[in-house]
Amino acid sequence: MLLQLSAEFDLQSDVVPWLLAQGPAAALDTFEKSAANPYIVNVERNGKIIYTWKGSGRNTCIGLYDPLNKQNEHLYTFEKDLHIISCSINNEKTLLVAVSFLQSTKEERVNQLLQPVSKCLTLVIEIHPVNNVRVLKAVDTCIRVQFLYPVANRNPFPESHLLLISEDKYIEQFHIHVVTEDHHKVVIQNSGQLPRDRVADDLIWAQWDMTEQRLFYIVPKESRNILKCVQFYPDENFNLILEAPLDISLRDTGLKFVNFGYDYSQDQEMEPRSLNLQVFTSKTGSFCLCCSQAPDIPMEVTYSVSFLHKGYSKTFTVALQRTDYPQVKEVAFLNLDYYVAVYLPGHFLHLLNTQHPDLMCYNLFLTGEDARINVLHKSSIQSPFKSAVWDCCSGRMFTVRINECSLMKFLCNSKLDSDRLAALHCALLHVRNTTDLEMQIIQWISENLSTCYTFDPLQEFIIASLYWTMCPETSKLDKLLPYTSLLYWNGIIPGITCITDIISLPELKVHNCKGFWEKLTLNLECVKYAEPHLHYNNNVLRREWYKLLSDEKAEERRTTTYLRNIFENAKKVLSNLAAWNLEERLVPLFQEEDYQQRLLIGLMVAQLKDHLMRHLQYVGKMKIDQIVLDYVSKLLDLICRIMEAVWRKYSLQSCVLCLDERGSVAEFSAFHIMSRILEAANGMCMPLPPDLDNTEKNEKLKFSIFTRLPEAIGHKVSQLWNHPVNSNFIARNSVKLLLDKLRNRQHNRPVVDRLSVHVEFLPLNYLVDMLAEVEDQGLNPFEEEDNVNAKFVEETALKHTMMLLGL
């Protein structure tokens, strides 16, 4: 079970015992125990839960549960049998607004035939203390009500603001001014009609965002439907802040309410609702519209998610496999911040990455036991705010999160690359919560380096880890740093088909907004300016690094200032890294003046800095310098942590690899992972930590590595190590091969390019002349290698002789 629920509220355990302990007026009516007695009516922004029940004599009671102090409070009692369909209480708990349908007796129904009365009453009740009751609306259509709440803690309002949403397709805002009488009694000041504002007309769907105090609604306009958003503010003002044309057809079968409380009578219908549509937003600026309609084909479910912040939508079709599970009405959409969850109990759980929805392999599609969510078995599920689930039928509320243990279990058991990649990225998103999870991921990578065919797990681990570590620190950084090593992915996810469509971008009506709207504006700008091109890539870095290395071989170095700055960058990175890790590392790293790696480190700092400076003009140079320094330092530190984890896994000491004995299975495994790290780094042109220096014990370690390499690879690698013993080995091998070529041939003795200082040592002179003669005939086996010729052999022989003589 990937999603874990934690109970926050349960009517049966948090309310019913309290009700049974109350006096006769509030106690539960024992005459009838229906599933809706008691039931939740609404959840307010501060987390307080409004519920209703039938008291003695079939009175209708309203109560309030405070999850902070876990206490219940009796708010009001209607001395008749009513059906409460909507209810809200203001932040100060001085006013209660309730909407009810009259439950008429036989005698009352006869009287209504003679004198018709409205079936739906909207009442404003003074409850501090219980006092006057005022009729706000008396109509025959359904009404929903919701008090506005301040976004931040403020002093009590002198005025409360109430939204009224009518099934007649309009929304109003009422302003209710209250005053204090007799030092404690709070009453409504307005004696006549309450002042009101018209917020919207002709809508066919509405959703309330209680956390951010936003109203989303849809109005039909010509050939397209328009999604609009109104932002409410504590000073009673509100603005139409966004409009987005929709390319989905909605059947106009009456006004649909989302997050305006719960009316249990809706769930008495056996057929699925014609429309299930919800909007989810996140702190990263993600803006998703989730939609599903009644299925046209049995055993098939279709739903779509419009990523309005990206400019495209994805429509998914799932063929249901189980026929033994009870029919459900519709899929449930849950807001998990970085993910939108689509859940069909008994069938599947689909997690869609909202920040990077472009690649299907970032989506987790689960079936069977992995898809099951404990205690959620019906479709009457709401997600009133982020990471929250309201099971309306059972009267329970939960917080929901991704279970890290289950996620790692799923990753370890997965056989498909799509599942592995999606689970890996999901796990890396949660690494910030615990370092143990990072160690488990490294453990999995070390065991599955050869089982992933469409992606390199090391590359994905390094890039995604850096991305999630760095991006929360600075706005827009998530648009500039790479988050994957994949440019595209052509795989399929079994059991699900997907169609991608381009959609219109939302239009913001108000500018210079903060918070979510600022992030959304940034996302939309990135789409307009081709976002993939904003992400840093290593193509330019690779070309420049190769060019500098080529210049070094040709002894054509760049200007001293240019190189000095590059190596100064590298020095800062290594100093920064050393400051983070004061303890001695288990793996012997950072001991050598590695020219190639220091050059690459310095170049990466310079080019990443230039990239960020172009796109982060509002961020100061010192801040960008620190971001780049931390990014490259954390890259090297991440590779070190991988190596440390491997060393610990195989119980290796810092110099356990040696020349004196045959390598163990653990040594071979560690060496294999090291080679894959090198391969991953080369593929992305990432720097590596400078490795061993040439102390005696480290020399043995290097030679032991050479002896374990295949001969062809060992020969190529040996060319990179500038060491007297290695040079002697190369020279001896060169002489051996040249003399083998010379056998059975007769030659003339050409003039040879000798050392600048003539050496009177006849055996050496004769050998060098002979080798040069062979080379001149095109028989040099090292002709493709740099600087391996007769002159090299002569220099190496003299140096080796001088070493043996102690000169």
N, C-alpha and C positions, 0 to 999 in steps of 0.2 A: 504494500500500500504506500504509494509515493506521497500522497497528501495526508498530513496528520492534522486531526482536529482536536482542539482543546476546548472543553466545555466552559462557557462563560455565564450561561444562564439556562435554567430549566424550570419551566412552570411547575412541574410536579415536585421538585425538590426545593425550589427557592420561594415559591408562592403558596402552594397548596397547604403545607403545614402551618403557615402563618394565618391563612384564611380559616382553617379549622379551629385555630386558637382564638379567633375573634368572637365577639358577642353575636347574638341572634340576628341582628340586622345585616351584618356583613358575611355571616357564615355561608358556606356553599349550600345551595338548595339540594336536598337529597332526593327530591322527587324525580329529577332527570339528570343523568350523568352523560351528556353527549360529548363528542370529541372536541367540540368547540367551547367547552365550559371548564375552566376559563381559557381564553386565548389572547395572544398578543395583538394589539391594535396598531402600535407604532413604536419606533425607536428614534429618540431625539439625538441631536448632534453631540450632546454631552454624555451619551451612552445610556441615559435613563430610559426605561422600558415602560410603556403604558399598556395596561392589559385590562380586560373586562371580564366579569363573571356574573352569574345569576345568584343573588342573595335570597334570603328567606322571603316567601311570599312572591317569588318571581320578580323581585326588584332587580334592577340593572345597576351594577356597581362598576366604578372605574378606580383602578389603583395604579401606583407608581413604584417601580423597583429601582433603587440606586445601586449600581454594581460596585461603586467605590466602598461604601460602608455596608453593602449587602443588607439593606433594610427596605422594608415595604412601607407604603403609606397609602391610606385610604383617601382618595381625592373627593369623590362625589357619588351620590346614590340617586338614581331616578326611581321613583316609587311606582313604576309600572314596567311591563315587559317591553323592552326596546331592543332593536338590533343595531348596535353601534358599528358603523362602517368606516368611520374616520375620527381621529382624535389627536389633539396636540396641546402641549402645555408650554407657556412661555418660559424664558430662561430664569425669571425671578420667582416662578411658581406662584404667581398671583392670579393668572387667568387660565382658564381651561376652555378650549373650544371643542365641542363634540358634534358630530353629524350622525343622525340616527334615522332609520326607517321605522315607522310605527308598526308594531305588531298588534293588529286590531283583534278585539274579541268579536264574537258573533253579534252581540248587541251593538257594538260600535260600528261594525260594517253596515248594519241596517240603517243606523243614523247617517253614515256617510253617503248612502244612496239618496237620502233626502237633502243633505247639506254637505257637498263635497269639501274635503279638506286636503291640504298638501300632505303627501306621504313622507317627504324628506325634510327634516328640520335641521338647521345649522344654528347651534346655540353658543353664546358666549357667557361663561359662568365665572363670577367672582368667587375665588376660593381662598382668599387670605383676609378674613375667614370666609366660609361659605356664606354668600349673600345673594345678590341679585342675579337673575338669569335673563339674558336678552336674546331675542330671536334675530339672527343675522340674515338668514335666508329661509324661505318656506316654499319649496318647489317640489315637483314630481320627478325630478331627475337626480342622478347621483352627484354628490359633491365630495371633494377631498379638501382637507385643510392642513396647513403647516405653518407654524410660527417660524420667523427668522431668528437666527441665533448669532450673536457676535462671534467673529472669527477668533478673537483673542479675549482673554478675561478683562472685563471692563466693569465700571460701576453700574449699578442697576439702571436700566433704561427708564426715563420718564414716559416713554412711549413704546408700545409693542407693535410689531408689524406682522401681519398675518396674510399668507397667501391662500386664496380660495380658487380651486380649480373645479370647473363645472363640466359635467358631461355634455352640456350645450356648447362646448368647444371654445370657452373663453377662460382667461385667468385674470383675477383682480388681486390687488394688494390693499388691505385695510390698515389704517393707522388708528390704534387704540390708545388714547392718552389716559393715564391713570393718576390718581392723586391719593394722598393719605389722609384719612379722617380719624378723629379720636385717637391719634398717636399710633394706631396700629392697623386700622382697617384700610385696605386698599380697594378703591372703587373706580369705576370708569367715569371719567369726567364728562364726556360727550353725552348730552341728554337727547339729542336728536340722532340723525343718521351719522354713521361713522364716515370720516373722509376716506376716499379710496382712489386708487390709480388703476387704469386699465393697462395690463401688462402684455397680453397677447389675445389674438382672436383667430378663429377658424383653424385651430390646431386639431390634429388627429392623433397625436401621441405626445406625452410629456414625462420627463424624468427629473427627479430632484436629487441634487448632489448635496447631501447634508453637511459633508465635511467642509467643502469650499463654498457653500451657499450659492450654488449656481442652479439655474433652471434651463434644461434642454427641452426643446419642443420642435415638432415638425409641422409645417403648414404646406398644403398643396399649392403649387404655383405653376400655371400653364401646363407644360408637359412634364415638369419635374417636381419632385418634392424638395423642400428646403429645410435643412436642419439649422435651427437657430439656438443661440445661447445668450441668456441674460445673467449678468453678474450683479448680485446684490451686495450692498455695502452697509456698514453699521450706522451710517448717518442717514438711513432710509432711502438714499438714492439707489438707482439701478441703471445699468447700461446694457443695450444690445451690443454685445461685444464680438459676436462671430456669426457668420452665415456660411453654410456649406451646401452646395447642390448635391443631391443624392441620385445615384443611378439605379436605385432599387425600387421596385414597384410595391406599394403597400395597399392592401385591400382596406378600403374605408368601411369598416364594420363597427364604428363607434370609437370613442376616445379611449386610449389605453394609458393606464397609469403605471409608473415604475417608481418605487421608493417613496410612495405616498401612503405608507402603512399597508395593512393587510385586511382584506374582507374575506372571511372564511367561506362565505357563500359562493365565491368565484370557483373554489375548488370542488364544489358539488357537481360541476359540469363534467361529463364523462369524456367529451370530445376535446382534442387539443385546441388551445387558443389559436386564432387565425394568425396572430403576429406575436413574436417574442423578440423584442429589440431592446438593446441596452447600450449605453455609452460608458466607456471606461477611460479615465485619464490617469497619468502618473506624474511624479515629480520630475521625470526626465523630459517631459514635454510630449509624451506619447498620447495619442488621441485616437481611440478605436471605437468603431461602431459595429456591434455584434448583432447579427440578425439570423433568425430561423423562422420558417413558416410551416404550417401544417403540411406533412409529407403527402405527395401525390402518389408515390409508389410504396406499397407495403414493404417492410423490412429494409427500407433505405432512408437515410437521414441526410439532408443537405443543410448546410449553414454557411454563412459568409462572415468574414471579418474585414471591414474597411479600415485600412491604416491611413487615416486622414492626414497624419503628419508625414507620411511618405508618398502619398499620391497614387496608391494602388490598393486594390482589394484582392482577397483570395477567397474563392468559393470552394468548399470541401464537400465531397460526397462520400458517405461511408455506407457500405453494405453490411447490415447487421447479420451476425452469425448465429446468435442464440435465439431459438424459438421457444425455449422453456421459460423465459423470464416474462413476468407480467408486463402488459402494455403500459408504456409511460406516455405522458402527454407531450413533453417537449424536452429539449436539452436545457441544461442550466449553464449560465455564463457566470464565472467567478473572477473577480479582480484580484490578482496576486502581484500587483505592481509591475514587475518586469515581465510578467507573463499574464496572458488571459487563458483561463482554463475553461474548456468546453466539456461538460460532463453529462453523460447519459447513463443513469444507474443501471448496472447489470450488463453494460455493453462496452463502453470505452471512456477514456479520459484523454483529452488532447490539450497539451500545453503549447501555446504559441508565444514565441519570443516577440515582444512588442517593440523592443529597441532595434533589433536586427531581424526583421521578418523576411528579408530578401531571399535567404537560402532555406529551403524546406528542411534541410538536415539539422537546423537549429530547433525544430519542433519535436516534442516528445509525444508520440502517439502510442497509448498503452491500452491493452485489453487484458481480460482475465483478472487474476488476483492483483496484478500491478495496478489495474485501473480502479479497483474497489476503494470506496471511501466509507469507512465504518460509520454506522448510524445514519447515513444518508441513503435512503432507499426509494424516496419518492421524488417527484419533479417539482413540488411546491417549495422551491429554494430561491432565496434572494441573496444578493451580495450588496447590502446597503452601503458599505464603505470598504476600503481596501483591506484585504486579508480577513474578511468577516463573512460568515455564512449564517443565514437565518432560515432554519427549517420551520416554515410557517405552520405545517400541519401538526407537528409535535410540540410546538411552542418552545423550541430550544435555539440558543445562539452559540456559535463557536468562533474561535479564531482559527484560521487555517494557514498552514505553512508547509513548505516542502520538507519532508523528512530526510535528513542528510544520510542517515544509515540506510534507509530504503533506496535512496538515490545511488549510493555507492554499490549496494547489492545489485541493483538493476544494471549499473555500468559493468560490473564484473561478470554478470551472467549474459549480457547482450552478445549476440552473434552478428548483428548487422552493423555496418559502419555508420549508417544514419542514426541508429539508436545510441551508439557509442559517442558519436560526435555531439549529439544533442545533450546527452547526459553529462559529458565532460564539460561543456560550456556552462550548463546549469550548475554543476558542482563548483566550478571556478568562481561563479558569481557569489557563492556562499562561503568561499574560503576566508573572506574577511572576518567571518564570525569565529573561526577556530583554526589553529595551525594543525591540529590533528587531521583535519580533512585534507589539507595539502599533502601531508605525509602519505595518506591513503591513496591519493591520486598518483603521486610519484611511484608508489608501490605498484599500482595497476599498470602504469606506463611501462615500468621496467619489465613487467611480465607479458606485455602485449605489443612490444615494438614491431614484431613481425607478423601480427595478425590483422593489422589495419591496412587495407589496400587502397583506399581512396583518399587518405589523409595521413599526415605524419603527426602522431600524438604528441611528440616532443615539441614540434613547431607550434601546434595549437595551444599546448600548455603554456609555453613561454609567452607567446603573443597575447593570449587572452588573460593570463595572470597579470601581465604588465598593464593591460587595458583597464581591468577592473580595479587595480591598485591605484592607478594614476588619475583616472577620469573623474572621480568624485571631488577632486581637489580644485578644479578650475572649470568654469563654464566653457562650453564649446570644445573642450579638449577631446570629448568623445567623438567629435566629427573629424578630428585631425590625426588621431593615432590609429594604427591598424588594430583590428579586433580578430582577424583570422588570417591564415596563410592561404586560404582557398579563394580563387577568383570566381569560380563557378562550381556547381555541383549538379550532375546530371542523374543522380540516383533517384530511385522511387521508394516510397514508403508503402509496404504491403498493406492492403486493406483500405486504402484511402486514395482518392484522386483529387487533384487540385487544378483550378483554373485561375490564372492571374489576369486582372483587368486594370487598365489605367483609369483613374478617376480624377475628378476635378479637385483642386486644392481648396481648403477653406479660405475665406476672406475675413481678415480681422478688421473690425470697424473702429476699434480704439487702439491707439499706439502708445508706446512708452509705458507699457504695463510691466508689472513685476511678477515674480513667482512663476506659476505654470504658464501664463500667457507669454512671458518673455522666452521661456524655453521652447514653447510651440512656435513662436515667431522665428526663432533660430533654426528649428527643424525645417520649417517651410522654406526659409532662405537657402538652406543647404540643398533641398530638393531642386529649387530653381536653378542653382548654380552647379548642378551635377555633382552630388555628394561624393561618389566614389573617387573622384579626382582630388578631393580634399585630403584624403587619408595619406599619411606619409608612407612612401614605399622605398625600397632599397636599390632601385635600378640605377639612379644617379650615383649613389654611394658605391655600388659595385664597380662602375666604370672608373670612377676617380681613384678608388683603391688600387685597381689593376694598373692604372696609368702610373701612379706613384711607384708601385713595385717595379714596373717595367723601366721607369726612369732610373731607379736605384741600380738595377742590373746593368743598365747601359751607362752608369755613372753620369747621368744627366739630371741631377737633383734640381728641384725647384728652388725658388729664392729662400734664403735662410729664414726670413721673417715668416713666410707662409708655413714652413715646416715647424718652426719654433712654436707658433700658435697651436698647431695641431698637437704637438707633443705636450704642450702646456695643458691643453684640454684633457688629454689622457692622464696626466699627472693629477689633475684635480679629481677626476673620477676615481682613480685608485686610492687617493687620500681620503675621499669621501667614504669609500667602501671600507677602508681600514678603520675609520672612526666608528662605523656601525658594528664592527666585529673585533672586539678587543681580545677575545680569547683565541688561542691558537687553533687553527683549523685541523680537522682530522686528515683531510686530503692536502697534500703538499702543493699548494698553489701560490701564486704571486711572489715567486722567488727569483724570477729571471727578467732581465731587460729584453723582453720579446719585442723586437722591432716591428714585425708584421702586425701583431695584435695591438700594440700601442698606437700604431699608425691608424688602424681601423677604428679603435676606440675614439681617438681624437677626431677623425673624419666624421664619425657618426654624430658626435656632439656638435660639430660645426654645421653639418647639413640639417640635422633636426632643429637646431636653433634657427637657422634661416627659414625653414618651413613654418615654424610657429610664429616667427616675427611677421611673416606675410599675412597671417590670418588672425592674429591676436593683437591687433593694434592698440586695443584698450588696456592690455596688460603690460606693465612696465618691463624694461629690459632685465632688471635684476630678478624679477619673478620668473621670467622665461628662462634665464640662465639656471635658476635653481630647479625648475621643472625638468629641463634637459639633463642637468647633472644627476638628479634623482632617477630619471628614467634609465639612463645608461648604467648607473650604479646598480639599480635594482635588477637590471637584465643580467649583469655579471653575478650578482648575489644569488639570483634565482638558479643560474647554472651551478654555482657552488653548492647550493642547498640540494640540488639533484644529486651531485656527486657525493655529498656528505651522507645523504639518505642511502645511496647505493653502497657506500663503504660500510655503513652501519648494518645494512641488510645482510651483507656477506661477511660481517665480522672481520673486516680487513684492517690492518694497521697502516700507518702512513707510508711505509716502505715494504709492505709484505711481498710485493712482486720482486723476485730476485733472479739472478743468473745461475745460482748454484743448484737448483732443483727444478723438476718438472712442475709446470703450473697446475694448480688445482682447478676443480670445477667452478669454485667461487671466483677465482682470479679470472678465468676465462669469461664468465658471465659479466663481471665488472668491466673487463676490457671491451666486451661486445657493446655494452651500453655506452662506454666512452666513445667508441667509434661511431655509434648512432648519434650521439650528441654532436660530434664533429660534422657528421653528414647534415644534420638539421641546421647547424649554424652556417655551414657553407651554402646551403640552399637558400637561406634568408639573408646572407651576408651580414651575420651578427658576429660581434667580437666574442672571443673566448678569454677566460682568465689566463694570463701568462702561466705557463707551467714551470717544471723543475729547472733549477739551475744545475751547474756541473760540479756539485760536490761529489765526493767519492761514492756515497750511498745512492745518490740520485743517478749517477752515471751507471751504476749497476742496474738500477730500475729501468733506465732507458734501453740498455743493451738487452735486458730480459724481454722487453717489448719487441725489439727487433727480431730476436730469435723466435718469437711466437708468430711473427707475420709470415704469410706466404712469400716465397722468394721474390716474385715480381713486384709485389706491393712494398716489401721491405727495401728493395733496391731504390724505388722511387722516394720512399720516405727518408732514406738515409741521405739523399741529396740535400735535404732541408736542414740537417744538423751540422753546424760548423764546429767540429771537434777534432783534435789531432788524431785520435784513435780511429774515428770514422773516416777521416781523410786517408789515413794509412790503409784502411780496408778497401776504400774505393780505388786507390792507386794500385794496390796489389792485384785487385780483381781486373783492373784495366790491363796491367802487364800480362797477366795470365791469358786473357782473351786475345790480346794482340799477338803474343808469341804463338798461340794456337793457330791463328790465322797465317802466321809467317811460315809455319812448318811446310816443308816440301816446296818452297818457292825460292828463287834467286833474284836478287835485286841489286840495283846500283845504290850508291850512298849519296843522297842529296845533301845540300846545305841545310842546316837545321837552325830554327829560331831558338838560340840558346839564352840562358840567363844573362842579365845585364852584367853580372860579375862572373867571369870565367872560373870554373872550379877544376883544379888539376887533380881529378880523381878518375883514372882511366876506366875502371869497370862501369862507373856511373855514366861517363861520357859515351862509352860504347853502347850501353843499354838505351840511353836517351836517343842517340842517333838512329839506332835500329827501330825504335818505336816511331820516331818521326817519319822514317822511311815507309813504314807500314801505313801510317796515317795518310801519307802523300798518295798512296795507291788506293785510297778510299776504303780501307779495311777497318777503320776505327769503329768498334761496336758502340761507342758512346758519342757518336757524332751528333746525336740529337740532344745530348746533355750539354749544359753550359759549363765551359771551363774544364772539362775532363779531357786532357790531351797529354802529349809527351811533356810539355812544359809543366803541367800540373803534377805529373808523376815525379819529375825532377825536384820540384819545390818540396813536395811531400816527403820524398826520400831524405832530403837534406835536413828537414825539420825533425823527422823521426830519428835520424842518426844523432843530431845534436841533443835531442831529449835523452837518448840512451847514454850519451857521453856526459850528460849533466851540464852541457854548455848553455 
